Amino acid sequence: MNRGKAMKIETGSTIGVFSPSWCITNEAPEAAARAEKYIRSRGFNVKHGKLWGKADAYVSGSPEERADEFNALLHDPEVRILMASVGGQVTNGMLPYIDYEYYAENPKPVVGMSDVTALLMAIYTKTGVPTYYGSNFVTSYARLSPYRDIALKSLCDVLNFEECHKYIFPEYYSDDVIEWSQELTEEKCIPNEIITLSGGKVSGRLIGGNLYTIGNIWGTPYMPEIRKGDILFIEDTEEWACGVERTLAQLKICGVFDMIGGLIIGKCRQFQHYGTEKTYYEFIYDYLNGPNYPVLAECDFSHCAPMLTLPIGITAKLDADALTIELVR
């Protein structure tokens, strides 16, 4: 099997929804239903994991139950793509119980973001099969158009590209923190601006996800080794400057920022500068003492809407001067 080859999705495909952490389908059933209605209206089928609508305090189930839900969808021949309902805080608890051996021989696209970073990294580490930092089912598709439309198109484009895929960044974005248990009637339209922090071009393997979550799995058997020339992408949400520094310091001590050949910084919704008076990307750039490799910031791989999809483990070309990112085979 060519593990760098995209696993295609097409109209009529069944999306299996699993809940690796927060029990959003229980706490916000109207939003979950809205997302499902939208996805079905676009010609896809939806299959609920066994924890859909379930809750065990702040999570959807025990680590074993959450892994069992994922494994059941993985083994289900009807399911074409596995997508997280949402992230949370404790996806890492289910990592020891995933059926990596079966997945390596029978891969399906696994999609999610935020805390789902832990699962995406674990699958890629254990199998070598690319995973996809992209839409969470509820929080991407219970949104309003055009944001949900852009997110779905990005997912399909990235899964289905043959030789190259060049990202087109949206004209507007929203940084709303949504109360999912309430009706959503409008979203912000903030003019979008991608920012070059350090110019240059680089080609390398994409690796990354939510910065906070990367820090939580660093040094475990589920975190892939950073290679010379990798392009690292990171993002956070509602994070304090001190928390960002804590994780950056850990990665810096481990030599990550001496190994990578480029850096992509996603938007950070409601960054708490904690008296530094800096934006999220300014804080990172200054902490790293102004890296001499290409750095692109304010990219739309984040908790803001729309959420574009970045693959973990696939080669990309980053041109920070031209403000472009291109996936290549």
Sequence and secondary structure as in RCSB ss.txt:
>XXXX:A:sequence
MNRGKAMKIETGSTIGVFSPSWCITNEAPEAAARAEKYIRSRGFNVKHGKLWGKADAYVSGSPEERADEFNALLH
DPEVRILMASVGGQVTNGMLPYIDYEYYAENPKPVVGMSDVTALLMAIYTKTGVPTYYGSNFVTSYARLSPYRDI
ALKSLCDVLNFEECHKYIFPEYYSDDVIEWSQELTEEKCIPNEIITLSGGKVSGRLIGGNLYTIGNIWGTPYMPE
IRKGDILFIEDTEEWACGVERTLAQLKICGVFDMIGGLIIGKCRQFQHYGTEKTYYEFIYDYLNGPNYPVLAECD
FSHCAPMLTLPIGITAKLDADALTIELVR
>XXXX:A:secstr
  TTS     TT EEEEE SSB HHHH HHHHHHHHHHHHHTT EEEE TTTT  BTTBSS HHHHHHHHHHHHH
 TT  EEEES   S GGGGGGGS HHHHHHS   EEE GGGHHHHHHHHHHH   EEE   HHHHHSS TTHHHH
HHHHHHHHHH SSEEE    SEEB     TTS       EE   EEEE  EEEEEEEEEEHHHHHHHTTSTTS  
  TT EEEEE BS BHHHHHHHHHHHHHTTHHHH SEEEEE  BT B TTS   HHHHHHHHTTS SS EEEEES
 SSSBS   EEESSEEEEETTTTEEEEE 
